[in-house]
C-alpha cells in the first residue's frame, strides 16, 4: 500500500451561513469540489460569463496557490467551463473565492444553490531569480513547438 503524506492544514472561513466547505469526493482525488453559494438558482445563458460565489475565504501558506479548474462532467455534458482555463489565486488573497464560469453550450444552464461547480487544487510553487544569459543549452527538440513532435507514438 502506498504511503500517504501528512495533509497540509489550511485556514478557511465561511463568509455565508449556507456556504459548503470544499471537499474531496474520493480518497485519491487531487481536486476538491467548490460549491455555488447562492440564495436562489442562477441561470447562465449560452456564451454568458458569471462570477459565481462560493461563500468561503482561504488563507494559504506562502509558497502555495489555489487552482480553480472546470469540472469535466459539466464541461462535457453542458459546455460549462471556467473562463480563464485554470484560475490562480495567490496566497496573499483573503477575499471570497468566486468561480468565473462561461456557458459554451447551446442551452441555458441552471446553477442551483450548493451545486458543485468547479474543482479546487492546492499546489506548491517556486519563485525564480532570472539568470540572464547569452545562450541556452542545446537539446534534440531545440525550439520546435506547436506539434513539431507529431501526433503518432
ABEGO torsion letter per residue (X at the ends): XBBBBBBBBBBBBBABAABBBBBBABAABABBBBBBBBABBBBBBBGBBBBBBAGBBBBBBBGBBBBBBBBAAAAAAAGBBBAAEBBBBBAABABBBBBBBBBABABBBBBBBGBBABBBBBBBBBBBBBBBBABBBBBAAEABBGGAAEABX
